[in-house]
Amino acid sequence: MPFFFIFLCIIIFDPSSFFGSDKLWDAASILILALGCLRYFPIRSSKIYYTPLVNVKGMVLFLLLLSLFIISLFRTHSFLNTNLSIVKNASIIILMPLFLYLFYQYENENQRHRSIESQFIMLIINVLGFFCIVNVLSFILNPTFDSSAATTLRFIGINTRRILFTLNPSIHPGIIGALGGYLFVLSTSYLKHIKNYSSRVKIRLYIYAIAGIVIVLMSDSRTILFSSFLCVGGLYFLSSINKLSLLRYIIWIIPFSNIIFMSAMQYTASTSVASSISRNDGADIATGNSRKFIYMAANKELADFKPIHMIGFGEYGPYAAGLTKYYLTEKFFKESEKEKLISSVTHNTGLQVIFDIGYIGLTIYLLLLSTLFNQLNKMNNQGQASILPLAYLITYIIILGTSETYFGNYTTIHNYLFFSLTFFIVISYNNHLYKRQLGNKKYDKAIA
């Protein structure tokens, strides 16, 4: 899977920070995916082999969500985007699932790997592991600090200033911290549920898990740190009592997650635990680092129903709706149009989905996630535990989405990973279901 490996390295490492331009590496990303599609296009002796589409529900829901997202790109309200950047973003988001589909068909036809799922998951783990280890080593060789005090490192008895990631100085530390969380969640879930690997792989996974949590601590994000242990601990527990099927109900917290998050913050703000992790005598906990003002503005807009709410405003929907007029100048003391645009992102996945692609989009988003969790559970119950790390990661993204935006190209790496993961689950279950039906002699192998 070298093409996808290179693609992930480009979007995660952001090599334009070191050399070349954004346009150069954007073109490289598209070229890599396009070459990968050509490489795995399933033409053998003038015949095209493919697995019939039997996971109709999953595929239809995914394509609907993908279509709404692409439409939102062309309905963008960002004056920072050009026509070229919009076409680039749309091209990548289309090529990713196409590449994964062709790759899966090719590997499945040639049966080169016992588990395509394990191969895919391990590829993501290796890329994230390499990224996190390089960032840790970069800091060790050139330690750089911010002027403010670090919070999460106090949990392990280290009192110091906030750490700066010198390898990616232009990227928000929270984005890098989330990637460390991804690595921690994937590595620990792989160790838990996938047993057929060598001792060398086991050692590497332990190193990755440690590197991931170190990056989370270095990012100084309390939410990411808490979410990492909540996700792994919670799913370990559900697995131990054979209740992973309950995961499909977690998605229904998404529409109300901003209210749940702020209620939890205000309830715990006055506790001794909150005081120990606060940066400002509990005030930052009570407002969720000022998220309270964004959520109040968003809920105020949605309380006054308008027909546009059904289909959303397009990319940067909160900016188009004028949410920043409620809080930006008065609370954040920012006035430029660029600051208004960037600060309009809701820091909540459910709200962002509504403002970008509307209530219709949110319905499709929730139905897709519910369907995927149901299919993941079925595969696990029918002996395909190799897919379970993806259930952990999707759950982790949902938990993080209560206080951050994990839908849309506001952080491209998170958005690309989300669409890659969800589509991979769709085609994996399609193959799983087809094989079971083939075993029941309901279908024959399809050759066009």
C-alpha positions, -999 to +999 in steps of 0.1 A: +000+000+000+029+024-008+007+050-025-016+055+005+015+055+027+031+084+008-002+102+006-006+100+044+029+112+050+024+142+028-008+154+045+004+146+081+040+159+079+031+190+058+064+190+039+057+225+025+070+237+059+104+225+049+106+230+012+084+235-018+050+253-019+016+242-008+005+240-045+034+216-052+025+192-025-012+194-032-004+184-067+018+156-054-011+143-032-035+142-062-008+126-084+000+099-059-037+089-055-043+090-092-013+068-099-025+044-071-059+042-088-042+033-121-020+008-105-048-012-089-074-008-116-087-044-119-082-051-156-070-087-162-072-102-196-097-077-208-120-086-179-129-066-148-132-085-116-151-070-088-171-079-056-208-071-061-222-043-041-242-060-013-237-034+014-261-010-003-272+009+028-236+017+039-225+027+004-256+049-003-252+067+030-215+073+025-220+086-011-247+109+001-225+124+028-196+126+005-217+144-021-231+169+004-196+176+016-183+182-019-212+205-026-204+224+006-169+230-007-182+247-038-206+267-016-178+280+005-179+313+022-141+315+027-126+344+008-092+327+015-101+298-009-095+300-046-112+281-073-080+260-076-080+251-039-116+241-040-110+218-070-080+204-052-099+196-021-128+180-041-103+160-061-086+145-031-118+137-013-131+118-044-098+101-052-093+087-017-123+064-016-118+055-052-082+044-045-093+025-014-120+007-034-096-003-062-069-014-037-093-035-017-106-052-048-071-059-061-058-073-028-090-093-023-087-108-058-050-117-055-053-128-018-019-115-011-027-107+025-046-127+051-063-096+064-066-064+044-080-048+074-050-055+096-027-042+067-047-010+064-048-003+102-011-011+106-002+013+077-020+041+095-003+032+128+031+031+112+027+066+096+014+081+129+041+063+148+068+077+126+053+112+128+051+111+166+085+097+172+101+122+149+083+150+167+095+137+201+131+134+189+129+169+173+120+183+207+147+164+225+173+177+200+159+213+200+137+219+231+115+250+225+090+264+249+062+289+250+059+316+277+028+302+294+028+273+319+020+237+308-010+220+323-011+184+313+025+177+321+017+186+357-002+153+358+031+134+357+049+158+381+066+180+355+063+218+360+074+236+329+063+259+302+042+248+273+061+229+246+063+240+210+065+215+182+095+228+163+090+204+134+055+218+127+055+253+142+026+265+120+003+237+130-019+242+161-005+219+190-040+205+194-040+190+159-007+173+166-019+161+199-050+146+183-027+126+160-009+114+190-042+103+205-051+085+173-018+066+176-024+057+212-060+045+206-051+024+175-020+009+191-037-001+223-068-015+205-046-035+181-027-050+211-061-059+227-079-074+198-055-086+172-033-115+183-016-129+153+015-108+152+052-112+161+069-101+193+087-075+172+054-060+162+042-061+198+073-042+210+067-016+182+031-012+192+040-005+228+066+021+217+040+037+195+014+038+223+040+055+246+050+079+218+013+088+212+006+096+248+038+116+251+027+137+221-007+142+238+010+154+269+033+177+249+003+193+231-010+204+265-046+195+255-066+184+285-096+173+264-074+151+241-057+135+271-090+128+289-106+115+257-078+091+249-081+073+282-119+075+283-121+059+248-096+031+254-108+024+290-144+025+281-141+002+251-118-022+269-146-024+295-174-029+270-153-056+253-147-074+285-185-077+291-191-084+254-212-052+250-194-034+221-228-034+204-237-005+226-213+017+206-240+024+180-259+044+206-230+068+212-238+087+180-270+101+194-251+123+218-237+142+188-266+166+182-266+175+220-228+172+226-222+209+229-248+212+257-235+181+274-199+194+272-207+228+286-229+213+314-200+190+324-176+219+324-198+242+345-205+214+369-169+205+375-154+240+373-156+246+411-142+212+420-106+207+433-098+186+403-108+214+379-087+238+399-056+216+395-059+215+357-072+250+352-051+277+335-071+305+350-085+297+384-113+276+369-126+303+346-113+285+315-130+253+327-164+270+332-164+284+297-147+255+280-119+277+269-145+302+256-164+276+237-194+286+257-198+318+238-196+301+204-221+274+214-246+300+227-243+320+195-249+288+174-278+276+195-294+311+193-292+310+155-306+275+153-334+284+177-348+308+151-355+282+124-349+292+088-353+270+057-316+273+050-310+253+081-322+222+063-294+222+037-268+243+056-249+274+045-219+256+029-183+255+040-177+281+069-215+280+075-212+297+109-194+327+093-222+329+066-248+328+094-230+357+111-224+339+144-192+360+151-213+391+157-224+376+190-190+370+205-160+379+185-154+416+192-168+416+227-154+383+240-124+375+218-113+411+210-108+403+173-122+424+145-105+416+111-125+396+086-099+369+085-101+365+123-139+364+120-137+337+094-113+314+112-129+320+146-163+311+133-156+274+133-179+260+160-155+237+179-182+210+178-187+185+151-225+183+154-229+220+151-205+223+123-223+196+103-256+215+108-242+248+097-223+234+067-247+208+053-278+213+073-302+191+093-304+168+062-267+164+063-267+157+100-293+130+096-272+113+069-241+117+091-258+101+121-274+073+100-240+065+084-222+062+118-250+041+133-248+018+103-211+015+105-211+007+142-237-020+135-217-035+107-185-034+128-203-052+156-215-079+131-181-084+117-166-088+152-193-112+163-187-133+131-149-137+138-134-106+121-119-089+151-092-073+129-116-045+121-122-034+158-094-008+160-114+012+135-144+011+159-121+025+186-109+053+163-143+063+151-155+064+188-125+085+197-133+110+169-169+112+181-157+119+217-132+146+205-160+161+184-178+173+215-153+201+218-136+203+184-147+202+148-139+169+131-159+174+100-149+196+071-116+208+057-109+231+086-082+205+096-076+185+064-058+156+080-087+148+104-112+152+076-093+130+051-089+103+078-126+104+087-137+098+051-110+072+046-120+053+077-157+053+071-154+042+035-129+015+044-155+001+069-182+002+042-161-018+016-148-042+043-183-051+054-194-054+018-167-080+012-175-097+045-212-099+036-206-110+001-184-139+013-211-151+037-237-149+010-214-167-014-210-194+012-248-197+012-247-199-026-268-168-031-243-151-053-217-161-079-185-143-085-191-113-107-171-109-139-179-080-163 
